[in-house]
């Protein structure tokens, strides 16, 4: 889904582009792996930027602090994403 989109869509600081990026992420079949990869990389580098898996840096930080890791991570990510989608 994002492969053909402009990178600026996912790395902008404007509400309109954030909403557009999140809309693309909602329909993406690799949303969970994208989010999980971003969070793992961010944990190692302690830097957060852009929209990944439909979440902004602050949302990913809060999700990471909640302890969503380990063998049940995929199910927890799915639950968190459904909650976020419902709130959006």
Backbone as XML, in Angstrom:
<?xml version="1.0"?>
<chain id="A" units="angstrom">
  <residue number="1" name="UNK">
    <atom name="N" x="0.813" y="-1.187" z="0.000"/>
    <atom name="CA" x="0.000" y="0.000" z="0.000"/>
    <atom name="C" x="0.861" y="1.258" z="0.000"/>
  </residue>
  <residue number="2" name="UNK">
    <atom name="N" x="1.807" y="1.351" z="0.906"/>
    <atom name="CA" x="2.619" y="2.569" z="0.977"/>
    <atom name="C" x="3.757" y="2.553" z="-0.033"/>
  </residue>
  <residue number="3" name="UNK">
    <atom name="N" x="4.006" y="1.421" z="-0.632"/>
    <atom name="CA" x="5.121" y="1.307" z="-1.569"/>
    <atom name="C" x="5.044" y="2.347" z="-2.681"/>
  </residue>
  <residue number="4" name="UNK">
    <atom name="N" x="3.864" y="2.648" z="-3.187"/>
    <atom name="CA" x="3.730" y="3.605" z="-4.268"/>
    <atom name="C" x="3.481" y="5.029" z="-3.790"/>
  </residue>
  <residue number="5" name="UNK">
    <atom name="N" x="3.309" y="5.210" z="-2.491"/>
    <atom name="CA" x="3.011" y="6.534" z="-1.942"/>
    <atom name="C" x="4.292" y="7.322" z="-1.703"/>
  </residue>
  <residue number="6" name="UNK">
    <atom name="N" x="4.148" y="8.625" z="-1.668"/>
    <atom name="CA" x="5.283" y="9.504" z="-1.393"/>
    <atom name="C" x="5.736" y="9.337" z="0.058"/>
  </residue>
  <residue number="7" name="UNK">
    <atom name="N" x="7.034" y="9.200" z="0.304"/>
    <atom name="CA" x="7.523" y="9.110" z="1.679"/>
    <atom name="C" x="7.127" y="10.315" z="2.530"/>
  </residue>
  <residue number="8" name="UNK">
    <atom name="N" x="6.964" y="11.458" z="1.873"/>
    <atom name="CA" x="6.583" y="12.670" z="2.614"/>
    <atom name="C" x="5.237" y="12.506" z="3.303"/>
  </residue>
  <residue number="9" name="UNK">
    <atom name="N" x="4.395" y="11.639" z="2.762"/>
    <atom name="CA" x="3.094" y="11.387" z="3.364"/>
    <atom name="C" x="3.246" y="10.820" z="4.776"/>
  </residue>
  <residue number="10" name="UNK">
    <atom name="N" x="4.255" y="9.997" z="4.991"/>
    <atom name="CA" x="4.447" y="9.318" z="6.268"/>
    <atom name="C" x="5.411" y="10.042" z="7.208"/>
  </residue>
  <residue number="11" name="UNK">
    <atom name="N" x="6.077" y="11.065" z="6.703"/>
    <atom name="CA" x="7.066" y="11.771" z="7.518"/>
    <atom name="C" x="6.811" y="13.265" z="7.561"/>
  </residue>
  <residue number="12" name="UNK">
    <atom name="N" x="5.570" y="13.652" z="7.483"/>
    <atom name="CA" x="5.178" y="15.056" z="7.553"/>
    <atom name="C" x="4.649" y="15.342" z="8.948"/>
  </residue>
  <residue number="13" name="UNK">
    <atom name="N" x="4.600" y="16.594" z="9.288"/>
    <atom name="CA" x="4.100" y="16.963" z="10.609"/>
    <atom name="C" x="2.758" y="17.678" z="10.516"/>
  </residue>
  <residue number="14" name="UNK">
    <atom name="N" x="2.039" y="17.491" z="9.411"/>
    <atom name="CA" x="0.761" y="18.172" z="9.283"/>
    <atom name="C" x="-0.387" y="17.190" z="9.518"/>
  </residue>
  <residue number="15" name="UNK">
    <atom name="N" x="-1.456" y="17.652" z="10.140"/>
    <atom name="CA" x="-2.595" y="16.773" z="10.417"/>
    <atom name="C" x="-3.199" y="16.146" z="9.159"/>
  </residue>
  <residue number="16" name="UNK">
    <atom name="N" x="-3.251" y="16.895" z="8.052"/>
    <atom name="CA" x="-3.838" y="16.341" z="6.828"/>
    <atom name="C" x="-3.043" y="15.166" z="6.294"/>
  </residue>
  <residue number="17" name="UNK">
    <atom name="N" x="-1.727" y="15.280" z="6.268"/>
    <atom name="CA" x="-0.927" y="14.166" z="5.753"/>
    <atom name="C" x="-0.936" y="13.003" z="6.743"/>
  </residue>
  <residue number="18" name="UNK">
    <atom name="N" x="-0.955" y="13.294" z="8.034"/>
    <atom name="CA" x="-1.051" y="12.216" z="9.028"/>
    <atom name="C" x="-2.325" y="11.405" z="8.807"/>
  </residue>
  <residue number="19" name="UNK">
    <atom name="N" x="-3.439" y="12.086" z="8.600"/>
    <atom name="CA" x="-4.714" y="11.389" z="8.379"/>
    <atom name="C" x="-4.658" y="10.548" z="7.100"/>
  </residue>
  <residue number="20" name="UNK">
    <atom name="N" x="-4.064" y="11.089" z="6.062"/>
    <atom name="CA" x="-3.949" y="10.348" z="4.796"/>
    <atom name="C" x="-3.083" y="9.108" z="4.983"/>
  </residue>
  <residue number="21" name="UNK">
    <atom name="N" x="-1.984" y="9.248" z="5.686"/>
    <atom name="CA" x="-1.100" y="8.100" z="5.940"/>
    <atom name="C" x="-1.820" y="7.047" z="6.779"/>
  </residue>
  <residue number="22" name="UNK">
    <atom name="N" x="-2.524" y="7.479" z="7.793"/>
    <atom name="CA" x="-3.253" y="6.532" z="8.654"/>
    <atom name="C" x="-4.328" y="5.786" z="7.864"/>
  </residue>
  <residue number="23" name="UNK">
    <atom name="N" x="-4.991" y="6.474" z="6.940"/>
    <atom name="CA" x="-6.008" y="5.820" z="6.100"/>
    <atom name="C" x="-5.375" y="4.709" z="5.265"/>
  </residue>
  <residue number="24" name="UNK">
    <atom name="N" x="-4.211" y="4.978" z="4.693"/>
    <atom name="CA" x="-3.515" y="3.938" z="3.927"/>
    <atom name="C" x="-3.148" y="2.766" z="4.834"/>
  </residue>
  <residue number="25" name="UNK">
    <atom name="N" x="-2.678" y="3.061" z="6.025"/>
    <atom name="CA" x="-2.268" y="2.013" z="6.957"/>
    <atom name="C" x="-3.451" y="1.131" z="7.382"/>
  </residue>
  <residue number="26" name="UNK">
    <atom name="N" x="-4.622" y="1.708" z="7.533"/>
    <atom name="CA" x="-5.786" y="0.933" z="7.977"/>
    <atom name="C" x="-6.107" y="-0.207" z="7.026"/>
  </residue>
  <residue number="27" name="UNK">
    <atom name="N" x="-5.850" y="-0.025" z="5.744"/>
    <atom name="CA" x="-6.177" y="-1.036" z="4.745"/>
    <atom name="C" x="-5.003" y="-1.948" z="4.402"/>
  </residue>
  <residue number="28" name="UNK">
    <atom name="N" x="-3.866" y="-1.712" z="4.997"/>
    <atom name="CA" x="-2.643" y="-2.407" z="4.609"/>
    <atom name="C" x="-2.574" y="-3.823" z="5.183"/>
  </residue>
  <residue number="29" name="UNK">
    <atom name="N" x="-2.252" y="-4.817" z="4.345"/>
    <atom name="CA" x="-2.154" y="-6.196" z="4.816"/>
    <atom name="C" x="-0.902" y="-6.474" z="5.659"/>
  </residue>
  <residue number="30" name="UNK">
    <atom name="N" x="0.072" y="-5.578" z="5.641"/>
    <atom name="CA" x="1.285" y="-5.789" z="6.447"/>
    <atom name="C" x="1.400" y="-4.751" z="7.566"/>
  </residue>
  <residue number="31" name="UNK">
    <atom name="N" x="0.271" y="-4.262" z="8.011"/>
    <atom name="CA" x="0.262" y="-3.228" z="9.047"/>
    <atom name="C" x="0.930" y="-3.704" z="10.343"/>
  </residue>
  <residue number="32" name="UNK">
    <atom name="N" x="0.559" y="-4.878" z="10.819"/>
    <atom name="CA" x="1.152" y="-5.367" z="12.062"/>
    <atom name="C" x="2.662" y="-5.563" z="11.960"/>
  </residue>
  <residue number="33" name="UNK">
    <atom name="N" x="3.161" y="-6.248" z="10.928"/>
    <atom name="CA" x="4.619" y="-6.392" z="10.833"/>
    <atom name="C" x="5.329" y="-5.046" z="10.700"/>
  </residue>
  <residue number="34" name="UNK">
    <atom name="N" x="4.709" y="-4.113" z="9.984"/>
    <atom name="CA" x="5.303" y="-2.779" z="9.838"/>
    <atom name="C" x="5.436" y="-2.107" z="11.202"/>
  </residue>
  <residue number="35" name="UNK">
    <atom name="N" x="4.364" y="-2.148" z="11.971"/>
    <atom name="CA" x="4.376" y="-1.537" z="13.305"/>
    <atom name="C" x="5.381" y="-2.237" z="14.212"/>
  </residue>
  <residue number="36" name="UNK">
    <atom name="N" x="5.378" y="-3.552" z="14.191"/>
    <atom name="CA" x="6.286" y="-4.305" z="15.050"/>
    <atom name="C" x="7.745" y="-4.020" z="14.691"/>
  </residue>
  <residue number="37" name="UNK">
    <atom name="N" x="8.036" y="-3.979" z="13.397"/>
    <atom name="CA" x="9.402" y="-3.682" z="12.951"/>
    <atom name="C" x="9.825" y="-2.294" z="13.392"/>
  </residue>
  <residue number="38" name="UNK">
    <atom name="N" x="8.948" y="-1.323" z="13.195"/>
    <atom name="CA" x="9.266" y="0.049" z="13.597"/>
    <atom name="C" x="9.549" y="0.120" z="15.093"/>
  </residue>
  <residue number="39" name="UNK">
    <atom name="N" x="8.721" y="-0.550" z="15.885"/>
    <atom name="CA" x="8.910" y="-0.491" z="17.337"/>
    <atom name="C" x="10.191" y="-1.183" z="17.772"/>
  </residue>
  <residue number="40" name="UNK">
    <atom name="N" x="10.527" y="-2.289" z="17.130"/>
    <atom name="CA" x="11.776" y="-2.968" z="17.477"/>
    <atom name="C" x="12.983" y="-2.111" z="17.123"/>
  </residue>
  <residue number="41" name="UNK">
    <atom name="N" x="12.940" y="-1.484" z="15.952"/>
    <atom name="CA" x="14.046" y="-0.607" z="15.551"/>
    <atom name="C" x="14.138" y="0.608" z="16.462"/>
  </residue>
  <residue number="42" name="UNK">
    <atom name="N" x="12.987" y="1.158" z="16.826"/>
    <atom name="CA" x="12.989" y="2.326" z="17.707"/>
    <atom name="C" x="13.514" y="1.986" z="19.088"/>
  </residue>
  <residue number="43" name="UNK">
    <atom name="N" x="13.230" y="0.795" z="19.567"/>
    <atom name="CA" x="13.712" y="0.390" z="20.885"/>
    <atom name="C" x="15.234" y="0.328" z="20.895"/>
  </residue>
  <residue number="44" name="UNK">
    <atom name="N" x="15.805" y="-0.109" z="19.788"/>
    <atom name="CA" x="17.258" y="-0.210" z="19.691"/>
    <atom name="C" x="17.905" y="1.166" z="19.539"/>
  </residue>
  <residue number="45" name="UNK">
    <atom name="N" x="17.261" y="2.065" z="18.807"/>
    <atom name="CA" x="17.858" y="3.366" z="18.508"/>
    <atom name="C" x="17.343" y="4.493" z="19.398"/>
  </residue>
  <residue number="46" name="UNK">
    <atom name="N" x="16.201" y="4.243" z="20.061"/>
    <atom name="CA" x="15.558" y="5.250" z="20.898"/>
    <atom name="C" x="15.232" y="6.524" z="20.125"/>
  </residue>
  <residue number="47" name="UNK">
    <atom name="N" x="14.884" y="6.364" z="18.838"/>
    <atom name="CA" x="14.428" y="7.496" z="18.016"/>
    <atom name="C" x="13.098" y="7.102" z="17.405"/>
  </residue>
  <residue number="48" name="UNK">
    <atom name="N" x="12.184" y="8.043" z="17.378"/>
    <atom name="CA" x="10.872" y="7.782" z="16.795"/>
    <atom name="C" x="10.503" y="8.908" z="15.851"/>
  </residue>
  <residue number="49" name="UNK">
    <atom name="N" x="10.002" y="8.538" z="14.675"/>
    <atom name="CA" x="9.567" y="9.534" z="13.709"/>
    <atom name="C" x="8.631" y="8.872" z="12.711"/>
  </residue>
  <residue number="50" name="UNK">
    <atom name="N" x="7.768" y="9.644" z="12.108"/>
    <atom name="CA" x="6.903" y="9.166" z="11.045"/>
    <atom name="C" x="5.737" y="8.311" z="11.492"/>
  </residue>
  <residue number="51" name="UNK">
    <atom name="N" x="4.899" y="7.994" z="10.520"/>
    <atom name="CA" x="3.750" y="7.116" z="10.728"/>
    <atom name="C" x="4.147" y="5.719" z="10.264"/>
  </residue>
  <residue number="52" name="UNK">
    <atom name="N" x="4.057" y="4.754" z="11.165"/>
    <atom name="CA" x="4.324" y="3.351" z="10.848"/>
    <atom name="C" x="3.202" y="2.521" z="11.433"/>
  </residue>
  <residue number="53" name="UNK">
    <atom name="N" x="2.634" y="1.642" z="10.636"/>
    <atom name="CA" x="1.551" y="0.807" z="11.127"/>
    <atom name="C" x="0.345" y="1.609" z="11.578"/>
  </residue>
  <residue number="54" name="UNK">
    <atom name="N" x="0.230" y="2.832" z="11.100"/>
    <atom name="CA" x="-0.903" y="3.676" z="11.453"/>
    <atom name="C" x="-0.736" y="4.477" z="12.730"/>
  </residue>
  <residue number="55" name="UNK">
    <atom name="N" x="0.424" y="4.363" z="13.370"/>
    <atom name="CA" x="0.653" y="5.069" z="14.629"/>
    <atom name="C" x="1.735" y="6.128" z="14.478"/>
  </residue>
  <residue number="56" name="UNK">
    <atom name="N" x="1.556" y="7.232" z="15.194"/>
    <atom name="CA" x="2.578" y="8.275" z="15.194"/>
    <atom name="C" x="3.610" y="7.962" z="16.278"/>
  </residue>
  <residue number="57" name="UNK">
    <atom name="N" x="4.693" y="8.722" z="16.350"/>
    <atom name="CA" x="5.762" y="8.417" z="17.315"/>
    <atom name="C" x="5.279" y="8.353" z="18.765"/>
  </residue>
  <residue number="58" name="UNK">
    <atom name="N" x="4.430" y="9.263" z="19.170"/>
    <atom name="CA" x="3.932" y="9.259" z="20.545"/>
    <atom name="C" x="3.087" y="8.040" z="20.856"/>
  </residue>
  <residue number="59" name="UNK">
    <atom name="N" x="2.253" y="7.646" z="19.907"/>
    <atom name="CA" x="1.418" y="6.455" z="20.101"/>
    <atom name="C" x="2.259" y="5.198" z="20.185"/>
  </residue>
  <residue number="60" name="UNK">
    <atom name="N" x="3.283" y="5.104" z="19.350"/>
    <atom name="CA" x="4.175" y="3.934" z="19.419"/>
    <atom name="C" x="4.948" y="3.913" z="20.730"/>
  </residue>
  <residue number="61" name="UNK">
    <atom name="N" x="5.355" y="5.071" z="21.205"/>
    <atom name="CA" x="6.072" y="5.141" z="22.483"/>
    <atom name="C" x="5.169" y="4.656" z="23.621"/>
  </residue>
  <residue number="62" name="UNK">
    <atom name="N" x="3.921" y="5.120" z="23.634"/>
    <atom name="CA" x="2.989" y="4.688" z="24.684"/>
    <atom name="C" x="2.717" y="3.188" z="24.589"/>
  </residue>
  <residue number="63" name="UNK">
    <atom name="N" x="2.582" y="2.687" z="23.370"/>
    <atom name="CA" x="2.366" y="1.255" z="23.185"/>
    <atom name="C" x="3.575" y="0.463" z="23.674"/>
  </residue>
  <residue number="64" name="UNK">
    <atom name="N" x="4.770" y="0.940" z="23.367"/>
    <atom name="CA" x="5.995" y="0.262" z="23.819"/>
    <atom name="C" x="6.088" y="0.263" z="25.344"/>
  </residue>
  <residue number="65" name="UNK">
    <atom name="N" x="5.735" y="1.367" z="25.962"/>
    <atom name="CA" x="5.791" y="1.461" z="27.426"/>
    <atom name="C" x="4.750" y="0.574" z="28.099"/>
  </residue>
  <residue number="66" name="UNK">
    <atom name="N" x="3.708" y="0.209" z="27.352"/>
    <atom name="CA" x="2.655" y="-0.625" z="27.927"/>
    <atom name="C" x="3.093" y="-2.079" z="28.075"/>
  </residue>
  <residue number="67" name="UNK">
    <atom name="N" x="4.256" y="-2.421" z="27.523"/>
    <atom name="CA" x="4.776" y="-3.777" z="27.664"/>
    <atom name="C" x="4.290" y="-4.731" z="26.586"/>
  </residue>
  <residue number="68" name="UNK">
    <atom name="N" x="3.898" y="-4.225" z="25.432"/>
    <atom name="CA" x="3.414" y="-5.066" z="24.348"/>
    <atom name="C" x="4.623" y="-5.679" z="23.634"/>
  </residue>
  <residue number="69" name="UNK">
    <atom name="N" x="5.108" y="-6.786" z="24.163"/>
    <atom name="CA" x="6.259" y="-7.475" z="23.581"/>
    <atom name="C" x="6.113" y="-8.968" z="23.820"/>
  </residue>
  <residue number="70" name="UNK">
    <atom name="N" x="7.048" y="-9.727" z="23.333"/>
    <atom name="CA" x="7.078" y="-11.157" z="23.603"/>
    <atom name="C" x="6.226" y="-11.980" z="22.656"/>
  </residue>
  <residue number="71" name="UNK">
    <atom name="N" x="5.948" y="-13.224" z="23.037"/>
    <atom name="CA" x="5.281" y="-14.159" z="22.138"/>
    <atom name="C" x="3.837" y="-13.799" z="21.792"/>
  </residue>
  <residue number="72" name="UNK">
    <atom name="N" x="3.178" y="-12.992" z="22.599"/>
    <atom name="CA" x="1.786" y="-12.625" z="22.308"/>
    <atom name="C" x="1.692" y="-11.245" z="21.667"/>
  </residue>
  <residue number="73" name="UNK">
    <atom name="N" x="2.807" y="-10.733" z="21.196"/>
    <atom name="CA" x="2.839" y="-9.373" z="20.644"/>
    <atom name="C" x="1.878" y="-9.189" z="19.477"/>
  </residue>
  <residue number="74" name="UNK">
    <atom name="N" x="1.804" y="-10.135" z="18.572"/>
    <atom name="CA" x="0.949" y="-9.967" z="17.392"/>
    <atom name="C" x="-0.513" y="-9.796" z="17.793"/>
  </residue>
  <residue number="75" name="UNK">
    <atom name="N" x="-0.981" y="-10.595" z="18.718"/>
    <atom name="CA" x="-2.372" y="-10.480" z="19.168"/>
    <atom name="C" x="-2.601" y="-9.157" z="19.891"/>
  </residue>
  <residue number="76" name="UNK">
    <atom name="N" x="-1.649" y="-8.740" z="20.695"/>
    <atom name="CA" x="-1.792" y="-7.479" z="21.409"/>
    <atom name="C" x="-1.744" y="-6.294" z="20.449"/>
  </residue>
  <residue number="77" name="UNK">
    <atom name="N" x="-0.884" y="-6.373" z="19.441"/>
    <atom name="CA" x="-0.839" y="-5.319" z="18.428"/>
    <atom name="C" x="-2.185" y="-5.225" z="17.720"/>
  </residue>
  <residue number="78" name="UNK">
    <atom name="N" x="-2.734" y="-6.378" z="17.360"/>
    <atom name="CA" x="-4.020" y="-6.383" z="16.662"/>
    <atom name="C" x="-5.100" y="-5.734" z="17.518"/>
  </residue>
  <residue number="79" name="UNK">
    <atom name="N" x="-5.124" y="-6.043" z="18.798"/>
    <atom name="CA" x="-6.109" y="-5.447" z="19.701"/>
    <atom name="C" x="-5.895" y="-3.948" z="19.811"/>
  </residue>
  <residue number="80" name="UNK">
    <atom name="N" x="-4.647" y="-3.538" z="19.972"/>
    <atom name="CA" x="-4.344" y="-2.105" z="20.082"/>
    <atom name="C" x="-4.726" y="-1.368" z="18.804"/>
  </residue>
  <residue number="81" name="UNK">
    <atom name="N" x="-4.450" y="-1.960" z="17.662"/>
    <atom name="CA" x="-4.788" y="-1.323" z="16.391"/>
    <atom name="C" x="-6.299" y="-1.194" z="16.225"/>
  </residue>
  <residue number="82" name="UNK">
    <atom name="N" x="-7.036" y="-2.225" z="16.626"/>
    <atom name="CA" x="-8.490" y="-2.132" z="16.531"/>
    <atom name="C" x="-9.017" y="-1.030" z="17.427"/>
  </residue>
  <residue number="83" name="UNK">
    <atom name="N" x="-8.456" y="-0.885" z="18.611"/>
    <atom name="CA" x="-8.876" y="0.163" z="19.527"/>
    <atom name="C" x="-8.574" y="1.532" z="18.940"/>
  </residue>
  <residue number="84" name="UNK">
    <atom name="N" x="-7.389" y="1.696" z="18.352"/>
    <atom name="CA" x="-6.997" y="2.972" z="17.765"/>
    <atom name="C" x="-7.876" y="3.289" z="16.561"/>
  </residue>
  <residue number="85" name="UNK">
    <atom name="N" x="-8.129" y="2.301" z="15.721"/>
    <atom name="CA" x="-8.978" y="2.507" z="14.556"/>
    <atom name="C" x="-10.386" y="2.922" z="14.971"/>
  </residue>
  <residue number="86" name="UNK">
    <atom name="N" x="-10.863" y="2.326" z="16.038"/>
    <atom name="CA" x="-12.192" y="2.660" z="16.524"/>
    <atom name="C" x="-12.260" y="4.065" z="17.095"/>
  </residue>
  <residue number="87" name="UNK">
    <atom name="N" x="-11.118" y="4.540" z="17.622"/>
    <atom name="CA" x="-11.070" y="5.881" z="18.214"/>
    <atom name="C" x="-10.805" y="6.957" z="17.179"/>
  </residue>
  <residue number="88" name="UNK">
    <atom name="N" x="-10.316" y="6.552" z="15.991"/>
    <atom name="CA" x="-9.944" y="7.535" z="14.976"/>
    <atom name="C" x="-11.144" y="8.117" z="14.269"/>
  </residue>
</chain>
